[in-house]
Amino acid sequence: MNRQTKNSNPPSSRRDFLKRTGTLAAGATLAGAMIPQVHAASDDTIRLALVGCGGRGSGAAANAFQAAGGPVKLYAMADLFDDRLQRSYKSLKTQFAAQMDVPADRQFLGFDAYKKAIDSLRPGDIALLTAYAYCRPVQVAYAVQRGVHVFMEKPFGSDPGALHKLLAVDQTANKKNVKIAAGLMCRHSVARQAFIDRVHDGLLGDIQLIRAYRLDPGGQLGNSTPHKNELEWQIRHRTQFQWGGAGLFIELMIHQIDECCWLKDAWPVSANGMGGQVARSHDCGQNLHNYSIEYTFADGAKAMVYGRTMPNCYNDFATYVHGTKCAGQFSGHVHRATVHTYKDQRITADNIDWKAEKEPCSPWQAEWNVFLQNIRKDAPHNELRRAAESNFVSLMGRAASHLSRIVTWDEITASKFQFCPYVDDLTWDSPPPVKYDKNGYYPAPIPGQWTEL
């Protein structure tokens, strides 16, 4: 009998949202973006290699195709699984046939497929590294070494050890003039940027409290029985495992945690957390179902972050901010640009006194417009350090919840902990990083018994 999953994929993924809101339609560009067509090679077409062919990677490729900084074309694809690669290829070929140039001999499979795809590119081309979090640092390092620009998706690492590997690449990227874009797309939302300007102008007063919510039914991992390849099972269900995809909490909440830090223009100095699972749950994965984190900044301000994946409960997906003068909303459902301020602290529709202008395109599209523009103009563009440090904040909150204690910024950034020490050398014959017990349950965090620092 094969293992069955019950809603094991996160609900309402960002690429699902892109499709629902029509942002895959042609012509979604930043207003007034005029970009010169300059490329190091004689052909000014920038080649792309898509490494990780799930919905998020396919959506990133579509954003690249529609960005103002063309021409671009997809030149190579790589994935662990042929079914994922073929679905992505078919979908992109149907929508963007003119920008697809990926014959069978440039479709690569396996743990070393990323090298073959990146090796197909020229210096100055772009690798879209949209596979799983566990392999992000090693793939980024390889692309930078080859002089290939990088678009990397979140999460950027599953544990502190991975993020230290990623940070080790930062200086090399700067020396080699390799541009790196990170998939924290809300930083490129012009509506949010307008809100940040109001914060900097003092219109909200001093920021004292930020509240971020991602409360939805979530997904659970059903009962387990032996199957052909345990490692493959864990990779395919990576959000249910801390080592593979950093866990469902970070998968879902890293954007809003980054928003909290952006609003304060600082990283928090500590996190106090708690969490738990549904009573008598049959979830066999490693995630908690409830995460409650209190981040504290150096000036004493707080960010309260709440992540919950439980059915039949109140749902919410938003970020609110409270200053000494008034409050505001910074983000809405599925990262919509629901951006406005209120007359005072009351969060009600009849109390709004300012709304951001409608955005010219989605933030997913905006990040690609800016990225390609800076490549064409050879302008600085390296988001690696900021992305890694934001990921550290997420890990700090996750650790605080799993350990049920205060975790400091100094503690999380000093840690070199790895869930799987051989993660960079995985093959299909490698032992699985975690094992299930006689009842089919994988180890879940228990304070006093759990380690991730």
N, C-alpha and C positions, 0 to 999 in steps of 0.2 A: 504494500500500500504506500503510495506517495504522500509526502507531507502536503498539507493544504494550507494556504494562507487565506486570511480573512481581511480584506481591505488593507493589504500590507503596504501599499503605496500611499504616500501622503496625499490627502485630498486637495483638490484645487491647486495643482502645481502651477508655477508661474507660466510655463509654456502652454498649459491648457487655457490659462487666462488670456494669453496673447491671441490664441486662436478664437476664443469666444468674443473678444472685443475687436477683432478684425485688424489687429496691428500687423498681420502678415500681408496685408494688402500693399500693393506697390505704391511708392510715392511718400511713405511716411518718413520725412526728413526734417531736420531742424530748420526753422525759417531762416532764410538768408545765408545758408551755409554754402560758400563758394570756395571750392578746394582745388588747387592746382593739381594736374595729373603728372606727378613726378615719382619715379621709382628707380631704384639703383640699377636694375637690369634694363636691357634695351627694350624689352616689352614692359609697358607700364602697368600691366595687369598683375595684381597681387594674388598670389596663390594661397589657398587655404588648405590645411590638413585638419580634418575633424577626428579627434581622438576621444571616443566616448559618444556613441551614436544613439543615445536615448532621446526622449522628448526634449530635454533641456539642451542637448547638443544640437539637435536639428533646429530648434528655435533660434539658437545663437547663430547658426549658419544662415538662416533666413534673414535675421537682422543684419548680418554682414552683407548679404546680397543687396539689401535695400538701403544701405547706408549711403550718405552723400559722398563718401570718399572713394567711389568705385573708379575703374572697374576691378572687380574681384571674381574669382572663380574657385570652386571646390576642386582640388587636385588629387587629394588622397583621403582615405577613410580608414579608421582602425577601431577595433573593438575586441573584447574577449569573445563575444557571442555573434555568430553569423546571423541569427534571426534578428537581432537588434540592428546590425549593420544594414541588412537588406530592407528592413522596414523603413529605416531612415533614408536610404538611397532612393527607394521607390517614391516616398513622399516628396523629397526634395526635387527629384527628377520631374515629377508631375507638375510642381509649382514653378520651378526655376530651371527648366531644361537648358536654356542658353548659358547658364553659369555653372553647369555641371560637366566636369571633365574627369570622371573617375572610372576608368576601365577596370576590368577584373584584376589586372596585374598591379593596380594601385589600391586594392581593397585588402587590408591586412587583418589577420586574426591572431590572437594569442597575447601572452604577457609581454612579449617584446614587440608587439605590433606598433606601438607608439614610436619606437625608434625608426622603423621602416617608413612610416608615414612622414615623420619629421625629416628624415633623410631625403625624401622626395622633393623637399622644398629648397629654395634658394635663400641665402641670407637676405633678410628684409621681408620675407613672406611671413605668414601668421599661422601658428598652431593654436587651434581651439581645443584646450584641455578641459574637457567636460565630462570625463569619466568619474570614478568614485574618489572620495576624499583620501582613502588610504594610499593612493598612488600619485596624488597631486605633486608633492615635492620632488620626487625623482623625475617625473616627466617635465616639470618646469626647468629643473636643472639641465636636463639634456637639451631642451630647446634653446635655452640661453647659451649653452656651450656652442651650439651650432649657429648662433647669430640670428635665430628666428624669433620674431616677436611673438608674444603670448597673450592670449585671452584665457584666463583661468576661472573656472566656476567655483562657487562655494559649495560645501565647506572646503577650506584650504588645507586642513589637516585634521586627523581624528584625535590627536593627542599632542601634548607639549613637545615631545621629541620630533614629531613631524614638522611642527612649525619652526623649530630651530633649524631643521634642514632647509626649510623654505627661506628663512631669513638669511642663511648663508649664501644664497644666490643673489641677494639684493645688490651688493656692491659690484659683483661681476656684471650684472645686467647694466648698471650705470656706466661702468668702464667700457663695455662693448656697445653702448648706445642701443640696447635692446629695449623696446617698449613693452610694458606689461600692464594689461587691463585686468581688473578683478570684478567678478560678477556681483558686487554690491551696488546694483544698478540705481537704487534710490538716491545715491549721491549725485546722480546726473539728472534728477528730476528738477526741472526749472521751477515748479511750484514750491517744492521744498526749499530750493535755494532762495526763493523770495521770502519764505518764512524765516530762514536762517538770517537773512539780511535784517529782518525786523527784530530778531533776537539781538543781533549785534548793535542795532540802533537803540536798544534799551526800551523798545515799545512794550515788551512783556514784563519789564523789570528784571530782577535777578531770578534765574531759574532755580527753583527749590525742589520741585518734584516732577518726575516723568513717569507715566504709567503706560506699559505696553502689554497688549493682550493678544494671544493666539489660542483661542478656545474653540475646539471643533471635535467632531466624533473620532477623528484619528484612525489608526489602523493597528491591528494586532496580528501576531504571528500564531497561527493555529498549531494544533498538536503535531508533534514530529515523530516520524518513524524512519528507519534507515532508508537511504536511497543511494543512487550510484556514486555521486561525488559530493561529499559534504562541503568542501571548499566552494564549489560552484554554487551550492544552495545559499551559503552565507553571502557570497558576493552578489548574487541576484536579489537578495533581500537585505541589502546593505544598511538601510535605515533602521533595521531591527537589531543591528549589532554595533557596539561602540567602536570596534576596531575598523570596521569597513567603511561606514559612512558618518561617523561621529555621533550616531544615534538620532532619533527622530526629533528630539528637542532642538538640537543645534541645526539640523536640516531645516526646520520650520522657523526658528526664532532668530537666527543670526542676523537677518536684515534689520529687525526691530531693535535688537541689542546694539547694532551699529548706529541706528538712528538715535538712540539714547546718548551714545558717546558723541555723535555729531552735534546734537543740540547743546551739550555741555562743552564741546570742543576740548575734551579730555578723556582719559581712560580712568575708570574707577580704581580706587585704592584697595577695595575689598568687596567681597560678596558674602552674604549670609543666605543660606538656602535650605529648603526642605522639599520633600517630595514623597510620593507614595503611589501604590497601585490599587486598582479596584479590588475590593474584597472578593475573595474566592474566584479571582480571575483565571481564565484558561489561556491567557496570553503567555506564550512560551518564549517570547523574545526578551531582550535585555533592557528595554525601556521602562522607565516609570511612566505613569499615566498623568501625573500632576507634578509640575515644577513651579515653585514659588521662590523668587530670588529678590533680595534687597541689595542693590548695588549702592555703595557709598563713594562719593567723590571727595577730593581733597578738601573742598570748602564745606563739606557736610551735607551737600545736596544729595538727594536720593533718586534712584531709578528703580521702580518696582516692575518686575517682569514676570508675567504669568503665562505658562504654557500648560494646556490641558488637552488630552486626547481621550475623551470619554463620550459615549453616545448618550442621548436622552438628557442632555444638560443644556444650560444657557450657553450660546455661542457668541463670540466677539472676535474681531480682528481689527485692531486699531491702536494708534499711539497718541497719547494725550500729554500735554506739557503744561505745567502751572508755574507762572512767574509771580513776583510780588505785586504786579499790577493787574494781570489778567491771565487767562488760560487760553489754550489753543489746541486744535487737532492737527497732527503732523502727518498722519497716514491713515488709510482706510482699508476696506475689505480687499484682500488679495493685492495689497500694496497700491491700491488706487490712490491717486493724488487728491485725497479728501483733505484739503489744507485750508484752514481758516483760523481766525482768532475770535475770542468771545469778549464781551464787554467787561466781564468780571470772571469769577471762578465757576459760574454755572455752565455746565455742558448741555445746552439745549439749543434746538434749531432756531428758536425765536430770540436767541441772545447773541447771534453772530454779528460782528461789526466789520469784518474784513474777510474777503475770500481771494485766494490766489487766482490769477487768470488761468484759463484753460490751457493745458500744455499742448504744444504743437505736435508732439509725438509721445509715445510711451517712454518711460525711463530705460527699458531694455533697448529700444531703438536709439535713444539719445546717447547711451554709453558707447555704442558702436559708431555713431556719427562723430563723436569727439575722438575716439580712438583712431579711426582711419584718418581723420583730419590731421591729427598730430603726427601720424606716420608719414603722410604725404608732405607735411611741412617740416618734418624732422624737428618737431618741438618736443620738449621733455614730456614723458608720460610713463610713470612707473608707480603703480598703485600697490606694489607687493608688500611693502612694509606696513602700510596702513591696514591692508587686508589681513595680514598675519596678526597684527596686534589686536584688531577687532575680533579675530577668531580666538585669541588668547582670552579676551573678555568673556566670550561665550563658554570656553572651557572652564574658566574660573567659576562661572555660575553653575555649570553642570556639575563640577566637582563639589561645590558647596552643597548642592542638593543631594548628590549621591552619598556624601559623607556626613551630611547634616551638621555642618559646622562652618565657621568663617574661614574663607580662603582669601589670601591677600594677592595683590598684583605681583609683589616681589616673589611670593611663593610659586605662583603658577608660571611666571616667566623664567624662574630658575630651574624648574623641573625639566628633566630630560626623559620623563616616563614615556614608554611605548607599550601599547597593548600587545603588539606583535613584533618582536625584535627582528624577525626575518622578513618583514613585510616587503622590502624592496627586492627580494629574491624569490618571490612566489613562483611556483610552477603548479601544474595540475596534480603533481605527486606530493606537494607540500602537505604537511599535517594541517588540519583546520585550526585557526587561532583559538577557538573556544569549542567546548564539547557540551552536549546536552546530557542530562542525567537519565536515570532509568525510566522516568516518566515523560521524557521528551522536553524538559525545560532547560533552557540555557541559563547560566548564572546571571542574576540580576543584582543591582546594587543593594547592599545591606550595610548600613552604617556600622563601623567597627570591624567589618570583614572585607570591605571593598577597597581596592587600591586603584587610583588613577593619577597619582602625583609622585 
